[in-house]
Amino acid sequence: MINEERGKPITAKEFEEHWKEINYQLEIEGLKPTTEDKEAIRKVLTGEMDIKRLTDGI
């Protein structure tokens, strides 16, 4: 899900284009992402949130 330049966040539009595949891969792993999960994944991939925040409190 990274743009041409490695490490460059994707756009929200690009995220929506790839969400079905992301969701499919998660379901293969036995995970059923919620709306909150989708929003958190979107924020990380678009650069709105640091991935470290996903593991805070674990």
N, C-alpha and C positions, 0 to 999 in steps of 0.2 A: 503494500500500500504506500510505498514511498515514490515520490515524483522522480523525474529524471535525475536530479541531484540527490545523491544518497543523503539521507537524514532530513531532507526538506519535508515539512508536514504536507499532508494532502489537503485538498479543499473539502468543505462540507458536501459539495456536489459529488466529488469523487468518492467520498465515503459512502454516500447513498447508492452510488453505482456499484460498489463492491460489497455492500452490506449482506446481500443474499448469500454470497460465497463465504463471508466471515461467519454468518449465522449457521450455514451448513457445516462448516468445519467445526464449530463449537458443538453442534449437535452430534457429530460423529464421535466427539470425545465424551459424549454423555452429558453435555451441559445444555441447559435451556436458558438462554439469556433473556433477562427481563428488559423492560423499557429503560430502567435505570442503568442496567449493564450496557445497553446500546448507547445511551447518552455518555456514559463514562468512556467507553471505547472511542466514540466519536471525538470527544474532547482531547483525549490523548493523541489520537492520530492526526488531528488538525492542529495540534500544538497549543490548545487552550489550557491544558492541564498537564503537569509533570506526571510521568508514569509512577513516580515514587509515592504520589498521593493515593494510588490504588491500594497500596499495601500498608498504609498508615493504620495503626491499631491492631494489626494481626500479630 
